[in-house]
Amino acid sequence: MRRVTLITLIIFSLTNLSFGQTIQEIFKALPLSYTGELTTEAKDSLIEQGTYTIPGGDSDETMKVDYSAEKDYIRLDYYYTTGQSGFIVIELRRFQKADGSFVVVYSKYGGAERAYDQDSLLTFDYENGTLKQNENLGLPENLKTRAFLKDNLPDSLKEENITLSTSYNLKPKETNGVEYEVDPQSDQFTKWIKTERILFVWNGKRFEKRKE
């Protein structure tokens, strides 16, 4: 009887430990500046309805945001309903440490359809319902163009003249990692691209760049 009671208490304790630490709770804990000034009420509406119209728009310029979520992952897609081509993507993902605590990765990129850039990449420790920024988890905010190019560039083609759209993908096909991706802004650069993605794998303590 005591053993059954003990097991029940352990399960109850683990349940309470994880309570309030869902990805949705982390999303709601983010400061306004990280989510395009979305208020608590707007975040609640997004989670419930899956879409939200940013207040203050008019017939010339109105922006909406779509919400999608999976286990430990949220994606926000900001776009105009009035014809403009600009967009913003914000992603949030939680990873568990070997000691049972969590880290959170926040990414934001945006621009136009063929010309967009990684804007922000932040990593946090998440404990007791609080986010604390940690810059020592192995993820660079940006990668240099050279990392994606072939070695035999002609002398007439300088690295700084090759324009690439850049973004982090927090939900790649490899389930336990994130990847930095590039897309040439002009087809003339495609043949000089060595790789379009660099993967960083979570090892329970930090992210490690996968060797090519």
Order of alpha helices (4+ residues) and beta strands (2+ residues): alpha-alpha-alpha-beta-beta-beta-beta-beta-beta-beta-beta-beta-beta-beta
